Amino acid sequence: MLAARDCSETTKEKNPVWRCKQMRFCIALVHETANDLWLKEQKKSLHMKCTKFLENAARKCKTCGEGDFIYQHRKMVTFSIVEPENALQRRKDLYGTASHVNLRSDSPDGESQQEFIQKMDAILKECEGNSQLYAKDCECKPIMESVYCSLVRHWMGAGNVAKTFFYLLETAAAASQLSNNLMALSYLTEAENILTALRKGIPPFEYADVTKNSKIFPFEKACLYSLKAEMQLSIGHLQEAEILFKKSLTLLNKKFPSFGLSQLIAYGIENYKNSKRHREKEDLTGVTEEEISPIIHQQIRCLSFLWQIFCLQKYTCKLPAMFTILLELNTAEISNNEFKVCFNSIEANKTFKQIISAYIDSFRCYHFVGFKEKSAKMERLALQKCLVLNKDQNGLQMIGNLVCALSEMKLCTGRLAESIEYGFALRPFDECLAFINGVIDDPVIKSEKSLLLVLHSSVALWYSRLAEWNEARPSFKMAKRLMSYTNASLFSMYGYSKFLECQILVFRKALWERQETVMEVYQQTKELHIVDATFFSSSPQGGLRIPGDSD
């Protein structure tokens, strides 16, 4: 007894306070029993304490810039969606008079791609020794799982409808950024159920207090619809995604015209605005003293997805895509100049990235619909704007996005040499195969059917071109099964085209060897080619590269 007391006293002296900050029930039954014994107000009080502790860590990791997963979400839950009159007046007067900072690139409009690549090499070499420019491992996944998911549960327990809705959207956005679409969709469905319950005037969950803290702002509704539209797009539901994006734009004060005639008139107006601005040679490299408006940020995001949907749908008319990309470009350029201009270079990249992203979307869209001259013009503008970005992590990331887009486009059009110059790294096949085998069983990768189709089709195509049919068979069969699950996205074009080339090589093999199943293989190839021609009918780059003597 004495020994035990001495031991206890010694332990007490060494550890006067239990410093563990994380506690949980070890047995689920004990947890349920304790929960049942607490009164309603006791439960609410405990949930409130948990939220106060967790909200201090409710942000993205340092590598990803911290902040909200939905851009400036916290800022918008306390403000109305309606812009103040002075902001609207500034927008109206923008084309009349504007102040701009002279930060033009020293690159002439006709600068060759080779000169740009040399300048990029010089910038990267200059930044090579700065370790602060290189991002560390992302920690957003554990933050989402341990903080955001818990906050949803605790705010539900506390009965706060607005906070619950806020963190449902944040968790869904985090899951979407981490490519966990199933998880994102489940949280978005729960958020939509809350809206439905509030419209009916009933409590959305058990302890919900609808008498206070139950207002859902239009901005959050817009974010809900845009996030859900992204999920619909990821599974190939183009029409549903289009409707949701347009619904989101309406809530963001950017109503999208529904009819062809109204789109044509709106296109003429937007084209006039764009032409007038560039004819007067307004400098769009100005720096704003504020970050870009969250409303405009969401508008640009919705428009960026919409033009892709219009390109993927079987439209014979190119007007919807052309109008959407022009509207995105004008919105991005105007947003850079709607505030007072100053020399705050830190905020420059935050706003300027939207313009460069719009230029990247523009040259991709124009190239996709076959307007090569406009595509080349937008490409030059994007190259010039990138050269005046700050040489920090955000600036280098934006340059990387541009280089990846250019490399991808050059590769798709068969210009392999230019693609390699822009940074399309060629790796040994064994190294690529080892990487694929290492990630193929990851649950997140398994949920990305388009990515799996690209991976399996690439492996099958490699072995098929080498006539190593036994090695190609497992990947070919897997790719064939994935075809029915592939969504209609621009990214899925790569996997689809590779699989079609594999099928043609299989047919050629059956033809040469005079196999009994040659007609069956022919019919399969023909059906696949018809689907390909229909699916990519709107794209001039959708033509298949047929294997020939050069293979």
C-alpha positions in Angstrom: 0.0 0.0 0.0 2.8 2.3 0.9 4.7 1.4 -2.2 1.7 2.1 -4.3 1.2 5.5 -2.6 4.9 6.3 -3.1 4.6 5.4 -6.7 1.5 7.5 -7.1 3.1 10.4 -5.4 6.2 10.1 -7.7 4.0 9.9 -10.7 2.0 12.9 -9.6 5.2 14.9 -9.1 6.5 14.0 -12.6 3.2 14.5 -14.4 1.2 17.0 -12.4 -1.2 17.4 -15.4 -2.5 15.0 -17.9 -1.4 16.7 -21.1 -3.3 14.5 -23.6 -5.5 16.7 -25.8 -7.2 13.9 -27.8 -9.6 11.6 -26.1 -12.1 9.1 -27.4 -14.2 6.1 -26.2 -12.4 2.8 -26.7 -15.7 0.8 -26.7 -18.6 1.7 -28.8 -21.1 0.3 -26.3 -19.8 2.6 -23.6 -20.0 5.5 -26.0 -23.7 4.8 -26.8 -24.6 4.3 -23.1 -23.0 7.6 -22.1 -24.7 9.4 -25.0 -28.1 8.0 -24.0 -27.6 9.1 -20.4 -26.9 12.8 -21.2 -29.8 15.3 -21.4 -30.5 17.2 -24.6 -28.9 20.5 -23.3 -25.9 18.6 -22.0 -25.3 17.1 -25.4 -25.7 20.4 -27.1 -23.2 22.0 -24.7 -20.7 19.2 -25.3 -21.0 19.5 -29.1 -20.5 23.3 -28.8 -17.2 22.8 -26.9 -16.1 20.4 -29.6 -16.8 22.9 -32.4 -14.8 25.6 -30.6 -11.8 23.3 -30.4 -12.1 22.0 -34.0 -12.8 25.2 -35.8 -9.3 26.5 -34.9 -7.9 23.8 -37.3 -10.7 24.1 -40.0 -8.6 25.2 -42.9 -6.5 23.8 -45.7 -3.0 22.7 -45.0 -0.1 25.2 -45.3 1.1 23.6 -48.6 -2.3 24.3 -50.2 -2.3 27.9 -48.9 -4.7 27.4 -45.9 -8.0 29.2 -46.2 -11.4 27.6 -47.1 -11.8 24.8 -49.6 -14.5 27.0 -51.2 -12.8 30.3 -52.2 -13.5 33.0 -49.5 -16.5 30.9 -48.1 -16.4 32.5 -44.6 -16.4 36.0 -46.1 -19.6 35.3 -48.0 -21.8 33.8 -45.3 -22.1 37.2 -43.7 -22.8 39.3 -46.8 -25.6 39.5 -49.3 -25.1 38.2 -52.9 -26.2 41.6 -54.2 -23.3 43.9 -55.1 -23.3 47.4 -53.8 -24.3 50.2 -56.1 -20.9 51.8 -56.3 -19.4 48.4 -57.4 -22.1 48.2 -60.1 -21.4 51.7 -61.2 -17.7 51.0 -61.5 -18.5 48.0 -63.6 -20.7 50.1 -65.9 -18.0 52.8 -66.2 -15.2 50.3 -66.7 -15.1 50.6 -70.5 -15.1 54.4 -70.3 -12.2 55.2 -68.0 -9.9 53.0 -66.0 -6.5 53.3 -64.3 -3.9 50.8 -65.0 -0.5 49.9 -63.9 2.1 49.6 -66.6 3.3 46.1 -66.1 3.4 45.0 -69.7 5.6 42.1 -70.7 8.7 42.9 -72.6 7.7 40.1 -75.0 6.5 41.1 -78.4 3.3 39.6 -79.7 5.2 37.6 -82.3 7.5 36.0 -79.8 8.4 32.5 -80.8 7.7 29.5 -78.6 11.4 28.7 -78.5 12.1 32.2 -76.9 9.4 31.6 -74.4 10.8 28.2 -73.5 14.3 29.7 -73.0 12.9 32.4 -70.7 11.0 29.7 -68.7 14.3 27.7 -68.4 16.0 30.9 -67.1 13.2 31.5 -64.5 13.3 27.9 -63.3 17.1 28.0 -63.0 17.0 31.2 -61.0 14.5 29.7 -58.6 16.2 26.4 -58.4 18.0 27.0 -55.1 15.1 28.4 -53.3 13.7 25.6 -51.2 10.7 27.7 -50.1 9.2 27.5 -53.6 8.8 23.8 -53.5 5.5 22.4 -52.0 5.6 19.9 -49.2 3.3 16.9 -48.9 -0.4 17.9 -48.8 -2.1 17.2 -45.4 -5.6 18.1 -46.5 -6.9 14.6 -46.4 -6.3 14.0 -42.6 -7.6 17.5 -41.9 -10.8 16.7 -43.8 -11.3 13.4 -42.1 -10.5 14.5 -38.5 -11.7 18.1 -38.5 -14.3 18.8 -41.2 -16.3 15.5 -40.9 -16.3 15.9 -37.1 -17.5 19.5 -37.4 -20.5 18.5 -39.5 -21.5 16.0 -36.8 -20.9 18.4 -33.9 -22.8 21.3 -35.5 -25.7 19.0 -36.1 -25.6 18.0 -32.5 -25.5 21.6 -31.5 -28.6 22.3 -33.6 -27.0 25.1 -35.8 -28.4 24.7 -39.3 -26.3 27.4 -41.0 -23.0 26.1 -39.6 -24.0 22.5 -40.5 -24.7 23.5 -44.1 -21.4 25.5 -44.2 -19.3 22.5 -43.2 -21.2 20.1 -45.4 -20.2 22.3 -48.4 -16.6 22.6 -47.1 -16.3 18.9 -46.6 -17.8 18.1 -50.0 -15.4 20.6 -51.7 -12.5 19.1 -49.8 -13.5 15.6 -50.9 -13.9 16.8 -54.5 -10.4 18.3 -54.5 -9.0 15.0 -53.1 -10.8 13.1 -56.0 -13.2 11.3 -53.6 -16.3 11.9 -55.6 -18.5 9.4 -53.7 -17.8 11.1 -50.4 -18.4 14.5 -51.9 -21.7 13.4 -53.4 -23.0 12.0 -50.1 -22.3 15.3 -48.3 -23.9 17.4 -51.1 -27.0 15.2 -50.9 -27.2 15.8 -47.2 -26.9 19.5 -47.8 -29.6 19.5 -50.4 -31.8 17.6 -48.0 -31.4 20.5 -45.5 -32.6 23.0 -48.2 -35.6 20.8 -49.0 -36.5 20.5 -45.3 -36.2 24.3 -44.8 -38.4 25.0 -47.8 -41.1 22.7 -46.3 -40.7 24.4 -42.9 -39.6 21.2 -41.1 -36.4 20.7 -39.0 -33.7 19.2 -41.3 -32.2 17.0 -38.5 -33.0 16.0 -34.9 -31.7 18.9 -32.8 -32.1 21.6 -35.6 -33.2 25.0 -34.3 -35.0 26.6 -37.2 -35.9 29.7 -35.2 -32.3 31.1 -35.4 -29.1 30.5 -37.4 -31.0 28.8 -40.2 -30.5 31.3 -43.1 -28.7 29.8 -46.1 -27.2 32.5 -48.3 -27.6 32.4 -52.1 -23.9 32.2 -52.5 -23.9 28.9 -50.6 -26.8 27.6 -52.7 -24.8 28.5 -55.8 -21.8 26.6 -54.5 -24.0 23.5 -53.7 -25.3 23.4 -57.3 -21.9 24.0 -58.9 -20.3 21.3 -56.8 -23.1 18.9 -57.5 -22.8 19.8 -61.2 -19.1 18.8 -61.1 -20.1 15.4 -59.6 -22.7 14.9 -62.4 -20.0 15.8 -65.0 -17.6 13.3 -63.5 -20.1 10.5 -64.1 -21.0 11.6 -67.6 -24.4 13.2 -67.0 -23.9 16.2 -69.2 -27.4 17.5 -69.3 -27.9 17.4 -65.6 -24.5 19.1 -65.1 -25.5 21.9 -67.6 -28.7 22.6 -65.8 -27.0 22.8 -62.4 -24.2 25.1 -63.6 -26.8 27.4 -65.1 -28.8 27.3 -61.9 -25.7 28.3 -60.0 -24.9 31.1 -62.4 -28.4 32.5 -61.9 -27.8 32.7 -58.1 -24.5 34.4 -58.8 -26.2 37.2 -60.8 -25.0 35.8 -64.1 -28.0 34.4 -65.8 -27.2 32.3 -68.8 -29.4 32.8 -71.9 -31.4 29.7 -72.7 -32.4 30.2 -76.4 -30.2 30.4 -79.5 -31.3 33.9 -80.5 -30.7 35.3 -77.0 -27.3 33.6 -77.0 -26.5 35.1 -80.4 -27.4 38.6 -79.2 -25.5 38.2 -75.9 -22.5 36.9 -77.9 -22.5 40.0 -80.0 -22.5 42.2 -76.9 -19.7 40.3 -75.2 -17.7 40.3 -78.4 -18.1 44.1 -78.7 -16.9 44.6 -75.1 -13.9 42.4 -75.7 -13.0 44.0 -79.0 -13.4 47.5 -77.6 -11.2 46.7 -74.6 -8.4 45.2 -76.7 -8.7 47.9 -79.5 -8.1 50.5 -76.9 -5.1 48.4 -75.7 -6.1 48.5 -72.0 -3.4 46.9 -69.9 -4.9 43.9 -68.2 -1.9 43.2 -66.0 -3.0 45.7 -63.4 -2.8 44.8 -59.7 -5.8 45.0 -57.4 -5.7 46.0 -53.8 -8.3 43.3 -53.0 -8.6 39.7 -53.8 -10.9 38.7 -56.6 -14.6 38.7 -55.5 -15.8 35.2 -54.4 -18.9 35.7 -56.6 -16.8 36.3 -59.7 -14.5 33.5 -58.8 -17.5 31.1 -58.8 -18.9 32.6 -62.0 -15.6 31.9 -63.8 -15.5 28.4 -62.3 -19.0 27.5 -63.6 -18.3 29.0 -67.0 -15.0 27.0 -67.2 -16.9 23.8 -66.9 -19.8 24.9 -69.1 -17.8 25.4 -72.3 -16.4 21.9 -71.9 -19.9 20.5 -71.6 -21.0 22.3 -74.8 -18.0 21.0 -76.7 -18.7 17.4 -75.5 -22.4 17.5 -76.4 -23.5 16.8 -79.9 -24.1 20.4 -81.0 -23.8 21.2 -84.7 -23.6 24.8 -83.7 -20.5 26.1 -82.0 -22.2 29.2 -80.6 -22.9 28.0 -77.0 -19.2 27.1 -76.4 -18.0 30.2 -78.1 -20.3 32.5 -76.1 -19.4 30.7 -72.8 -15.6 31.0 -73.2 -16.0 34.7 -74.3 -18.1 35.4 -71.2 -15.5 33.7 -69.0 -12.7 35.7 -70.6 -14.5 39.0 -70.2 -15.5 38.2 -66.6 -11.9 37.4 -65.7 -10.5 40.5 -67.4 -13.0 42.9 -66.0 -12.6 41.5 -62.5 -8.9 42.5 -62.6 -9.8 46.1 -63.0 -12.9 46.7 -61.1 -11.1 47.7 -57.9 -8.7 50.5 -57.2 -5.3 49.8 -58.8 -2.2 49.8 -56.7 1.3 48.2 -56.5 0.5 45.3 -54.1 2.4 42.6 -55.9 1.3 39.9 -53.4 -2.3 40.2 -54.3 -1.4 40.5 -58.0 -1.0 36.7 -58.5 -4.2 35.9 -56.7 -6.3 38.0 -59.2 -4.0 37.6 -62.2 -4.2 33.8 -62.0 -7.9 34.0 -63.0 -7.0 35.8 -66.2 -4.3 33.3 -67.2 -6.7 30.4 -66.4 -9.3 32.1 -68.7 -6.7 32.4 -71.5 -5.7 28.7 -71.1 -9.4 27.8 -71.3 -9.8 30.1 -74.3 -7.0 28.6 -76.5 -8.2 25.1 -75.5 -11.8 25.9 -76.5 -10.9 27.6 -79.8 -8.6 24.8 -80.7 -11.3 22.3 -79.9 -13.9 23.9 -82.1 -11.4 24.4 -84.9 -10.5 28.2 -84.7 -6.8 27.8 -84.9 -6.0 31.5 -85.3 -7.9 32.6 -82.2 -6.4 29.7 -80.3 -2.9 30.8 -81.3 -3.7 34.4 -80.2 -4.9 33.3 -76.8 -1.9 31.1 -76.4 0.4 34.1 -77.1 -1.5 36.2 -74.5 -1.2 33.5 -71.9 2.5 33.1 -72.5 3.1 36.9 -72.2 1.1 37.2 -69.0 2.9 34.3 -67.4 6.2 36.1 -67.9 5.2 38.9 -65.6 4.1 36.8 -62.7 5.9 36.9 -59.4 8.6 34.2 -59.0 6.9 32.7 -56.0 5.1 29.4 -55.4 1.8 30.6 -56.8 3.4 32.1 -59.9 5.4 29.0 -60.7 2.3 26.9 -60.2 0.4 29.0 -62.8 3.3 28.7 -65.2 3.2 24.9 -64.6 -0.5 24.8 -65.4 0.1 26.7 -68.7 3.0 24.4 -69.7 1.0 21.3 -68.9 -1.9 22.6 -71.1 0.4 23.4 -74.0 2.2 20.1 -73.7 -1.1 18.2 -73.6 -2.5 20.1 -76.6 0.7 19.6 -78.7 0.7 15.9 -77.9 -3.0 15.5 -78.9 -2.3 17.1 -82.3 0.6 14.8 -83.0 3.4 17.4 -82.4 5.4 15.2 -80.1 8.7 17.2 -80.5 7.0 20.4 -79.3 5.2 18.6 -76.5 8.5 17.3 -75.2 10.0 20.8 -75.4 7.2 22.1 -73.2 8.0 19.5 -70.6 6.2 16.3 -71.5 8.6 14.0 -69.7 9.3 10.6 -71.3 9.9 7.9 -68.8 10.9 4.3 -69.2 7.9 2.0 -69.7 9.0 -0.3 -66.8 9.0 2.7 -64.5 5.5 3.7 -65.7 4.2 0.2 -65.3 5.6 -0.1 -61.7 3.8 3.2 -60.9 0.5 2.0 -62.3 0.7 -1.3 -60.4 1.5 0.6 -57.2 -1.6 2.9 -57.4 -4.1 0.7 -59.2 -5.7 -0.7 -55.9 -6.0 2.7 -54.3 -9.7 3.3 -53.4 -9.6 6.9 -54.7 -8.1 5.8 -58.0 -10.7 3.0 -58.3 -13.4 5.6 -58.1 -11.9 7.5 -61.1 -13.1 5.4 -64.0 -11.8 7.8 -66.7 -8.3 7.7 -65.1 -8.4 3.9 -64.9 -9.4 3.7 -68.6 -6.5 5.8 -69.5 -4.0 3.7 -67.5 -5.3 0.3 -68.7 -5.6 1.4 -72.3 -2.1 2.8 -72.2 -0.6 -0.5 -71.0 -2.7 -2.5 -73.5 -1.7 -0.2 -76.4 2.0 -0.5 -75.5 2.0 -4.3 -75.6 -0.3 -4.4 -78.6 2.0 -2.3 -80.7 4.8 -4.7 -79.8 2.5 -7.7 -80.7 2.9 -9.0 -77.1 -0.7 -10.1 -77.0 -0.5 -12.3 -73.8 0.8 -9.3 -71.9 -1.8 -6.9 -73.4 -4.8 -9.2 -72.8 -5.4 -8.4 -69.0 -5.3 -4.6 -69.5 -7.3 -4.8 -72.7 -10.1 -6.8 -70.9 -10.1 -4.4 -68.0 -10.3 -1.3 -70.3 -13.2 -2.9 -72.2 -15.1 -3.3 -69.0 -14.4 0.3 -68.0 -15.8 1.6 -71.3 -19.4 1.4 -70.0 -18.5 3.4 -66.9 -16.5 6.2 -68.6 -17.9 9.7 -68.4 -18.1 12.1 -71.3 -15.2 14.4 -70.3 -12.3 15.8 -72.3 -10.0 13.7 -70.2 -11.8 10.5 -71.1 -11.0 11.2 -74.8 -7.4 9.9 -74.2 -8.4 6.6 -72.8 -11.2 6.1 -75.3 -8.9 6.8 -78.3 -6.2 4.5 -77.0 -8.7 1.7 -76.5 -10.1 2.2 -80.0 -6.6 1.9 -81.4 -6.1 -1.3 -79.4 -9.3 -2.7 -80.9 -8.1 -1.8 -84.4 -4.8 -3.6 -83.8 -6.7 -6.7 -82.5 -8.8 -6.6 -85.7 -5.7 -6.4 -87.8 -4.2 -9.3 -86.0 -7.4 -11.4 -86.5 -7.5 -10.4 -90.2 -3.8 -11.4 -90.9 -4.1 -14.7 -89.0 -7.5 -15.4 -90.7 -9.1 -16.2 -87.4 -12.6 -17.7 -87.3 -13.8 -14.8 -85.1 -12.6 -12.1 -87.6 -16.1 -11.0 -88.5 -17.1 -10.7 -84.8 -14.0 -8.6 -84.1 -14.8 -6.5 -87.2 -18.3 -5.8 -86.0 -17.0 -4.8 -82.5 -14.5 -2.5 -84.1 -17.0 -1.0 -86.4 -19.5 -0.3 -83.6 -16.7 1.2 -81.5 -15.7 3.4 -84.3 -19.2 4.6 -84.9 -19.5 5.6 -81.3 -16.2 7.3 -81.5 -17.2 9.3 -84.5 -20.5 10.4 -82.8 -18.8 11.1 -79.4 -16.1 13.3 -80.9 -18.0 14.7 -83.8 -17.6 18.3 -82.5 -13.8 18.1 -82.2 -11.4 18.5 -85.0 -8.8 16.7 -82.9 -11.0 13.7 -82.4 -9.8 12.0 -85.5 -8.1 8.7 -84.7 -4.5 8.0 -85.5 -4.8 4.8 -87.5 -1.7 2.5 -87.2 0.1 2.2 -90.5 3.6 1.7 -91.9 5.1 4.3 -89.6 4.3 2.3 -86.4 
